[in-house]
Amino acid sequence: MTFSAFGEDDFTEHDWEHGLGGLHAIVRDGDTIVGHAAVNQRHLLHEGQVLRAGYVESVAVHPEHRRRGIGHQVIEALEPVIERAYDLGGLYATEAGRPLYLSRGWVPWEGHLFALTPDGVVPTPDDEGGVLVFDTGALDLTADLTCDYRSGDLW
């Protein structure tokens, strides 16, 4: 289903890996999976404090089932998990997915973004504007934010 939702060229082996583990929300139409999202634990560094983030990955809706609220359903199922188990929620939004998250109260991170890599902490300016966060409490959204390392897309 993820390949049909993203297209085979846009859903990489690393994207697949990022969606494994964690908690999954699934919507079915009979025996067919038509919607999916996963939340996995990541660590984010904010103003010298390590935060446990529920990072949303692999949000997908089967092309024949889009515009029926399925994306809302899978995100709605994960948000209480994020609120109870993590310091904040995070995700990288595509342009197509961004309106969904904004309508649910996710907000753009306004500060500069970085990633901890084998080469040290590196800026990730191309990701700025795409990272959204949820249930942040009193975090300064204009401060720098650094993510932990992983293969493929860092955010």
Secondary structure, 3 states (H helix, E strand, C coil): CHHHHHCCCCCCHHHHHHCCCCEEEEEEECCEEEEEEEEEEEEEEECCEEEEEEEEEEEEECHHHCCCCHHHHHHHHHHHHHHHHCCEEEEECCCCCHHHHHHCCCEECCCCEEEEECCEEEECHHHCCCEEEECCCCCCCCCCEEECCCCCCCC
